[in-house]
Amino acid sequence: MALFIIKPAHLRYVLRTGKLLNGNWTRNTFCSDRRYGTEGDNRVPKIYTKTGDKGFSSTFTGERRPKEDHIFEALGNTDELSSAIGYSAFYKTWAPILPPLNHLQEKSGGKSSSALHLARTVCRRAERSVAPIVRAGEADPDVAKFLNRLSDYLFTAARYAATKEGNEEKIYKRPE
């Protein structure tokens, strides 16, 4: 059984959340003027700023842009990718122990392999959304290189998962 340590600040936060869910809250329930982050302060800071309520957000540099801007599309796609996988450094370890790749592979190989193929397709989408931003000089070219290599890693990881689980990889056959 897991042991959970509840600090008074966390309990206050949970109770405030309960007030919000029950409809018994005021602006001060979450928006107090007290300072967070001081020595010995264990309170949970608010997670909202209200600055995006009108359809605009800030970039890392502080520039305000519409939420539908291509920068935020790319950031959202890469955030989704980060959520879909936990990156690891086993690509070079797995590649040598896999059978040679002589044919185009169909997505197959069981649950683990399928999950990795899904993460790979999310990675490719992120790569496609980052490419125009890199071309426009708004992002470091290494971001595109990283996403390309990550996609290769995820493909190899999917093949490895299929092999480890004893699932056969299906070779894609061109329709006649």
N, C-alpha and C positions, 0 to 999 in steps of 0.2 A: 504494500500500500504506500502511496506517495505521501510525503509529509509536506504540508504547506505552511509556511510561516507568514502570518498576516500581520502587517504593521498597522498601527492606528491610521496612518495616512491612507493606506490602501482600503481599509474598512470605511473611512469617510467617503472615499471615491465611490465604493460600491453602494453605500447608502444614498449618495447623491444620484447615482445612476438609477436606483430604485425610485427616487422621487421623480426623476424625469420620466421613467416608464409609466408611473402611476398618474402622471399629469400634475403632481403636486410640487411644482418647481417655480422658482423665480429666477430673474437674471443672475442674482448672486449665488444661486445653487452651483453654477459652474464658472461664472465670470467674476471671481473676486478680484480685488485690487491688490491682494497680498502677493509678495514676491516669492518666486520659486527658485530653487537651486542654491540657496544659501547654505552655509555650513550647518550640518545636522538637520536640514530640511528634507523630509522624505515624502512630501506631498506630491501628487501626480499633477504635472502641468496640463493645461488645456491643450487639446489637439487641433483646435480650429483657430483661424485668424479672422474669418469673415471677409478677407480681402478678395476672395474668389467668387463671392456671391453674385457679382454682376457680369459673370462670364469671362473674366480675365484672370490670368495667373502670372506669377513672376518667374523668370528664368533664374538660373544660378547667379547670373550677373546682376539681377535686380530689374532687368527690363520687363515691362508689362506687355503681354501678348494675349490675343484671344485664346480661349481654351482649345479651340479647334485648330490652332496653328500646328504646322507639320512638326515642329520641335516637340510639342506635347504628345503628338501621335507616336513619335519615335520613343520618347521617354516612357509612355504607357506600354508600348510593345516590349521594350526591354525590361520594364518592371514586371510585366506578365511573365516574361521568360525567366526572370529571377525567381518568381514564385513557383514556376513549373518544375524547376530543377535545383539541385544542389550541385554546384560545380565542383569537380574534383580533378586531380592530376593523373588519372590512370590511363589516359589515351595511349601514350607510348608503351605502357606496360601491356595493354590488351591487344593492340594491333599485331604484334609478332606471334601471338599464340592462336590467332584466328586462322581459319582456312583462307587461302588466297581468294580475293574478290575478282572474279573473272566475268561476272555477269551483273546486270542491273538487278537489284534485289527488290522483291515486293515486301511491303510492310507485313511482317509475320513474326512469330516466335513467342507468343504468350503475353501475359499481362505486363511483366516488367519491360519487355522489349517494346510492346505497344506504347507504354507510358513514355519511354525514351524517344520513340519515333514522334509522338505527339509534341514533346518538348523540342525536338529538332525542327518540326514544322513551325512552331512558334518562333524559334530562333531565326528561321529563314524569313519569316514575316518581319521580324525586328530588323533583320539585315536589309530587307527591301525598303523599309521606312527610313533607315539611317542613311542609305546610299545617297539620296539627293541632298541631304543636309551636309554630308561630307564633301560632295562635289561643289556645293555652294560655299565651302570654307567655314561653315558654322560648327563643325565638329572635327575632332582629331581623327585623321585617317586610320589610326590604330584601332579605333572603335569598330570600324568595318572589318578590319583584319581579324580582330578578336572574335566577332560574331561569326565570321566565315570559319575560323578554326574551331570554334565552339560547336558549330553545326557538324563539322567532321567528327569531332569528339563524340557527340551524341549519337551519330550514326554508328560509330564503332562500338560505343557502349551498348546500343540496342542489339548489335550482332553478338557481342559478348554475352549479354543477358540471355539471348536465345540459345546460344551454345551451352552456357552453364546450366540452364534449365532443361537441356536435352530436347529443345524444340528445333524442328527442321526449318531452315530458311527456304523460302520459295523463290525460285528464279523467275524473273519476269520474262514472259515469252511474247514476242511481237505477234499481233493478230495476223493471220495469213490472208 
